[in-house]
Amino acid sequence: MARRRTELQNLLEETLRSQNVYFQPPPNLQLKYPCIVYSRDRNWDIWADDKKYLFYKGYSMIYITKTPDDPRVDRLELLPMCSFDRYYVSDNLNHYAFTIYF
């Protein structure tokens, strides 16, 4: 069953070992790097007997760092129900995109 977003916030802060975890930050917020920016995405639904049996809330999560080989990426990838989607560089910052269901 889906859990509270604040639990996910705490898990991400513990994994990153930092308070630089932002849920849908406003555009004028100055981010501190390294950081995680995440937002709601589609759910993962499990059906049985034509009824929703179980669901997990989906989140798009981007880890942003100045270091291209940051070891925190491995810790994020090991989180339960988390998968790495892609990597890209923007504004000379490394972005690691993940999908996590919680």
C-alpha positions in Angstrom: 0.0 0.0 0.0 1.1 3.5 -0.7 2.9 5.3 2.2 3.1 8.9 3.1 5.3 11.3 1.1 7.0 12.5 4.3 8.3 8.9 4.8 9.8 9.1 1.4 11.3 12.5 2.2 13.0 11.0 5.3 14.3 8.0 3.4 15.8 10.2 0.7 17.4 12.5 3.3 18.9 9.5 5.1 20.2 8.0 1.9 21.7 11.3 0.7 22.9 12.1 4.3 21.7 15.6 3.7 18.7 17.9 4.0 19.0 18.9 0.3 15.9 17.0 -0.8 13.3 19.0 -2.5 9.7 18.0 -3.4 8.4 20.0 -6.4 10.5 23.1 -5.6 9.4 26.5 -6.9 11.5 27.9 -9.8 12.9 30.7 -7.7 14.4 28.4 -5.0 18.2 28.2 -4.9 19.1 24.5 -4.8 22.2 23.4 -2.8 24.2 20.6 -4.5 24.3 17.7 -4.3 20.6 17.4 -4.0 17.5 15.3 -4.9 14.5 16.9 -6.7 11.4 14.8 -6.9 7.8 15.1 -7.9 4.7 12.9 -8.3 4.4 10.6 -11.3 2.2 7.7 -12.3 1.1 5.0 -9.8 1.9 1.3 -10.1 -1.4 -0.5 -9.6 -1.8 -4.2 -8.9 -5.2 -5.6 -9.8 -7.0 -8.8 -8.7 -10.6 -9.9 -9.4 -11.2 -6.6 -11.3 -10.4 -4.6 -8.2 -7.3 -2.5 -7.3 -5.6 -4.8 -4.9 -2.5 -2.8 -4.1 -0.9 0.4 -5.4 2.3 2.3 -5.0 2.7 6.1 -5.6 5.2 6.8 -8.3 7.7 9.6 -8.1 10.2 11.0 -10.7 13.4 11.7 -8.8 16.5 13.5 -10.1 19.8 13.4 -8.3 21.9 16.5 -9.2 25.6 16.7 -8.4 28.8 18.4 -9.6 30.7 15.1 -9.4 30.3 12.8 -12.4 31.2 9.6 -10.4 29.3 10.3 -7.2 29.0 7.2 -5.0 25.6 8.3 -3.7 24.1 7.3 -7.1 24.8 3.6 -6.1 23.0 4.1 -2.8 19.9 5.6 -4.5 19.8 2.8 -7.1 19.7 0.2 -4.2 16.6 1.7 -2.7 13.6 -0.6 -2.9 11.4 -0.2 -6.0 13.8 2.3 -7.5 15.1 2.1 -11.0 17.6 4.2 -12.9 16.1 5.9 -16.0 18.8 8.0 -17.6 21.8 10.3 -17.1 22.4 13.7 -18.6 24.4 16.9 -18.1 22.8 20.3 -17.9 24.5 23.6 -16.8 27.7 21.7 -16.1 25.8 19.6 -13.5 25.3 15.8 -13.6 21.7 14.6 -13.5 20.7 11.1 -12.6 17.0 10.4 -13.2 15.2 7.7 -11.3 11.7 6.4 -10.9 10.7 5.3 -7.4 7.5 3.7 -6.2 6.6 4.2 -2.5 
